Amino acid sequence: MLNKIKWTNEDFDVFRIDGLEQRMEALTTIVRPKFQILGEHFSQYLSLNQGEEFFPHVAKHARRTVNPPKDSWVAFAPYKRGYKALPHFQIGLWDTYLFIIVAIIYEAPQKNVMAKRLLENIEIFDNLPNNFIFSNNHMSQDAISLEIGREEKLEHALTYLHDVKKSDFLVGRHISREEAVQLSSDQFLSIAEETFEALLPIYNVMINK
C-alpha cells in the first residue's frame, strides 16, 4: 500500500476546485486514501519511537457548510478520540506545498505551559535544519524559515504562543508542490521519517518527557 503514496499535481489541484461539495468529493476520493495509508504507517512508526500508542486522525472538515477547505491533513496523537487538545504531528497539503510538522494549536488547554517549556529549552531548535519552518498560525500558508528566523523571531513566536489565547505554533518542513511531485514513494517516506525523527525531541519537550 505504501507504494501508492506518489504525490501528483491532481492531489494539489483538489484545493483549487470551486464549490464545497465538489472539492470535498475530490478530497475524499483523491487525497484522503493517501492520508489513510500514511495514517496507518506513521501511527505505528510514532508508537514504536515513543513507546505509547499513537492514533491517526484524517481531517473530516465536517463542520464546513459554505467555504471549501484550503488544506487537509492526517494528524497523529496518543489519544484515540481526537488530537486538537494535544501536541500532534501532521502530514498535509495546501495547493502549493506539502507539510510535515509538529504542532500545538489554540484548542490545547496546556498551551501556555508547553510554550514555557519550549522557551526554557529553546536551544533544542538548534538541532533542526535551516530549511525547516515555523509559524504561529496553522490556518495560514505564511511561515518563517529557521535560517532566517532562528535568532530573533523564534523566541518571539514562542512568547506569542504563551501570551495569546488564539495562537498556534507549528514547526517542521514544507516541500513545494514542484518538488513533491518529483519524489518517488520511497523518497517521500524517507523524508517524512527523517522529519519526524528531527521533530521528536521538540515534541518531547512539549510533553515534558
Buried (B, 14 or more C-beta within 10 A) or exposed (E): EEEEBBBEEEBBEBBEBEEBEEBBEBBBEBBBBBBBBBBBBBBEBBBEBBEEEBBBBBBEBEEEEEEBBBBBBBBBBBBEEEBBBBBBBBBBBBBBBBBBBBBBBBEBEBBBEBBBBBBEBBEBBEEBEEEBBBBBBBEEBEBBBBEEBBEEBBBEBBBBBBEBEEBBBBBBBBBEBEEBBEBEEEEBBEBBBEBBEBBBBBBBBBBEE
